[in-house]
Amino acid sequence: MNKVNFSAGPAILPQSVLQQASEAIINYAGTGLSLLEVSHRSKEFVATMERATALVKELMQLNDDHAVLFLSGGASTQFFMAPMNLLNDDEEAGYVNTGSWARNAIKEAKAFGKVNVLASSEPENFNFIPKGYEIPDTLKYLHLTSNNTIFGTQYKEWPTTNVPLVCDMSSDIFSKPIDASRFDLIYAGAQKNMGPAGVTLVVVRKSALGTVSRYLPTMLNYETHIKNESMYNTPPVYAIYVSMLTMEWIVQNGGLAGMAARNEEKGALLYDEIDRNPLFYGHAVPEDRSLMNVCFRLHDESWEADFLRLCAQNGLDGLKGHRSVGGFRASIYNAMEKEGVQRLVETMQQFEREKA
């Protein structure tokens, strides 16, 4: 029985991408050398970098107002790199606290300017997305976290404001169409929908840069990487290559509209079972449920170990929930096939029969 990978990250990748990536480890682009040992200045890898950049622009429908960067350090580095590049000490940025990663972004931003936490769902253990809060026009930017892996909530629409938007899209990047032109900065760790851990996508409006008065260390200055086309230092070549392959797969499977339809179908299948099955209930309020990370629990928590054992017997891996929520978490990113979700639904039904 093939295993189905519900891990929150590093997460599932398309099988065709894994096959192509494995071949490149031995012989990359016909060079007779491994991708892991070729120069990042070689014409073969420069072509990969250029193609990866072009794919981001194609998928997000970006023009030359935005730069596309492939950096290291994960989204956690962007928590401080974003305010370092965008926010002066005497300026104020707005943040919305919707989970652990948003909270970490808030913590880091306080080192570079004034932080106004406009709204928070923490009192309800982050089971909803705050709405209807006031957004001052004086803010330098408004920071959002589009999807919350731990608590299973996701923005369905963006706040209405003229304030520039900054967004951590690590866990739902490329999962649905967005109007990227609304954002001054988008960043995302690759290891959910885009590729393996090790590279971070940054999309930044060029005109938003160069406005801070502080000294910016060379490696932490977005303009450094724009001028050097993401190759100021040796980039994570393998992670970028696999990300390029994954974006090619997205294009071949209907682009972002295709991914949205795919994810909505899988989400509906699983959430319908959670709502139907008397043993289970969902963590997030229905209107804010994530299509990437489905968090759910048993009414009788003493049965959790039994359910996880049954999942393991049925080849379902990575379903244990985060300690902040408990229960279970099914991460159903782009590459998850409907058949994998169907197997989980059937396992939940089998568990219901056993406990009836």
N, C-alpha and C positions, 0 to 999 in steps of 0.2 A: 504494500500500500504506500503510495506516494504521500509524503508529508505536505501539509498545507501550512504555510508560514504566516501567522497572524502577528508577528513581532512588530512593535511600534517603531523600531529603528535601532541599528541598520535594518532595512526593511526589504521586502520582496522586490525582485527585479524580473523583467520579462525573460523567459527562457531563451528566446532568440538572441537577446542582448548578452546573456551569460555565455552563450555559445560563441558569438563573435568576439567577445572580450577574452575568452580563454584562448582562442586562436592567436590573438594579438600578443599574448604573453610569449608565445613561441616565435611567431613571425609576423611582425607589424608592417602592414602596408607593402608587403613584398620586399622588404629590406633584407630579409634573412636574419634580422636581429629582433630581440624581444623589445616590446614597448617599454619595458622597465629599464632598458639600458640605452635607448637612443637619446640623442641630444634634443633638448626642447627647442633648440634653434634650427633643427633639421627642417628641410622643406616639408617632409611628411607630417611632422607634428605641428608646424605652423599652419598647414592646411587643416588639421584637426581643430586647432584653436579658432581659426577663422570660421569654420563650418559650425562649431558649437555656438559661437557668438551670433552668427547669422540665424541659427535655429531659434535662439532666445528671442531675437527681434521679430522673427516670423510668427512665433507662437503668441507673443505679447503684442504684436502689431505696433512695434516701436519705430520711431523715426530717429534722426540724428540728435534730437534734443536729449536723449538718454544715452548713457554709456553702459555697456555690459562688461562686468568684471568677474573673473574667476579667482577667488582668494582663498587663503587658508585660515584656520582658526575657528571655524564653525560659527553658528549664530551667536554663541556666547561672546565672541570677540566683537561682533557687530553691536552688541548691547552697549559697549563703550565707544566703539569707533564711530558710530552714527552721531551721537551727541558731540563727540570730540570734533567732528568735521562740520557740524551744522549749527551748534548752539554756543553762543558766547556766555560768559559768566553772568552777565546782567540780563540775559534773556530767559524767557520762560517757555517750556515745552509742556504739552499736555500728554498724559498717559492714561490708558484704561487698563485696569488690573483685572484680567480674566483668567489668571492661573499662574503656575510656578514660573513659567518662562517670562511672562509679562512682568511679574514681580522682580525677577532678576534684572530685566531691562531697566526698570524703575530705579533699582539700587545703583546700577552703574551710571545712569544719567545724572544722578545727583552730584557726581564729582565734577561736572562740566557746566552746570547752569541750574536755573530754578526749575523744579519739577512740580507740576500741578497734577495730582491724581484726580481726574475728573469723575471717575466712577469705578466701582469695584463690586464684583460678585463674590468676594471672599466670605462674607457672612453666611452664604448659602453653599459653602464648599464649591464655589465656582461652577454651579450647575446651570448657569444662564449667561447670556451676553447682555450687559447693561445697555439701556436705550433711554432716549429722552433727556439726557443730561445736557447742561449748558456747555458750549464750546466757545471760550472767549476769542474774539477776533485778533487779540494781541499775541496769541501764541506763535512761536517760531514754527512749530509743527505739532501734529497730533500723531502719537505713536499707538499702533494697534498690533495685536497678535491675531492673525486671521483664523487660526485653528488651534485648538488646545488638546494636545495628545493625551495628557493625563486625565482630563476631566470630560473629554468628549463633547466639547461645544465648538461651534463654528459660526463665523459671520455669514449671514445670508445677504446682507446689503450693508454698504458703507455709510457712516454718518454723513449727514448733509452739512457741509461746511466749506468755506473758502480757504480755511487754514490748510497749508500743505500737509499731505499725509505721508507718514513713514510706517512701514509694515513689515513685521516678521512673518513671512509666509512659508516657513520651513516645512511644515507638515501638510500643506495643501497646495504647494506650488504646482502649476500645470494640471490641476484637477478639474478646472472649469474656466470658461472665458472670464476675463476681468478687463476693466478699462484701465490699463496700466498708465495712461496719460494723467490720471488723477493723482499719481504718487510721485513725490520727489525722490523717494528711496524705497526700494523693496530689497529685502535680503532673505536668503533661504539656505540652510544647510542641505546638501544634496541627498542625504541618506534616507529620504522618505519616497519621493516620487521621481527624483531626477537622476540619481546615480548612487554610488557608494560613498561612505563617509570619507572625508579628506579634502573636499572642495566645497566652497561656499559661493553661491551665486549672489552678486550684488548688481542691481540695476539702479542707477542714480541719474537724476536730472543734472546736467552739467552746470546749468545756471544757478543751482542751489549751492554750489561749492565756492570756495574763496571768500567767504563772508565772515569767517571767525578771525579774531585777532591773536589767538594763542599760537605758540609754536607747535607745529604738528610733526612728530617724528616721521621720518621718510617712509617707513613701511606702513604707517598708520594714516597716511594721507591718501585719500581716494585719487587725487590728481596725479600722484606718482604712478598709480597703476593704470590710469587712463592714458597717460603719455607713453607708457611702456606696453600697452595692450596686454595687460595681465602677466607680463613676463619680465618684470623688474628683477625678480629673483626666480630660481627654478620653480615652476608651478607643479602641482600634483598631477603629473601627466596622465597617469592611469585613470584617476578619478574623473578627469576632464574628458578623456576618451570614452569612458563608459557612459558618462552623462550625455555626450554627443549621440552615442548609439541609442540611448533611451529616448532622447528627444526625436530622433529619426523614427523610432517606433511609435511615438505619440502622433507624429505627422501621418504616418502610414495607417493609423487606426482612427482617423477622423479628426485629428487635432484636438483642441481643447473642448470643442462642442462634443466630439466623440467621447472624450474622457468624462465629461459631465453626464452624458446619457448612461454611460457604463456604470458610473459611480452611483447615480440615482437609483438605478435598477437594483444594484447590490444592497444599497442602504435600505431601500424599501423592503426587500426580502427579509433582511435580518431584523429590522425594527418591527415589522409586522409580527414576526414570531415572538419577539420580546413582549409585545403588547398582548398577544394572544395567550401565551403560555402562562398558566397561573403560578408557576414556580419562580418566574423571573420578573424583574422590573428594571427600567433604564435609569441612569443617573441624571442625565441632562433633561431639561424641560423640552417637550416635543418640538417647539418652534426653533430651537437653537441646536438641535442634534447635529453632530458632526457626521459627514459622509466618509470621513477618513478613519476615525477612531471611535468605535462603538463601545461605550462603557455601560455595563449592566451588572446586576447583582441577583443573588438568590434571596427570597424572603426568609428562608431558613439558612442562615450562614453556616450552620454546622455541616451542611452538605457540600460546601465548596470543594473540599479535597476529593470527594467522591466524583463530582462533576469533572474536575481537572483530570482525574484518572481515566474517566470514560473518554474524554477528549484525546488523551494520549493514546489510548487503545485504538481510536479511530483516525489516528494520524494527524491530529490537529495540534499545532505547536505554537507557543508564545501567547497564550490566552490569559495568563494570570494578570490581574489588574495591578495598577500602581498602588503602593502602600498608602498614598494620600486618599484613595477612594475605596480600595478593596475590591472584592468581586472579580470581574473579568473585563478584559479589554480586547476587542477584535479589531485589529488595524487592517482596513480593507482598501489600501492605496490603489493607485491606477492599475498596477500589474496583477492585482488579485483577480483571478477569474471567478465568474459567477458560480462555477461548480464548487469552488472552495467554500463560498458562503453557504451554498446549498448543503454541503456536508455538515457544516456547523449547525444549521437549522435542524437537520435530521438527527443530529446528536442531541440537541436540546429536546426534541420530541421523544427520542429514545429514553432520555433521563426522566422525562415526565411520566412515561409509562412505567418505568422502574419504581418511581417514588409514589405512584398513585395508590 
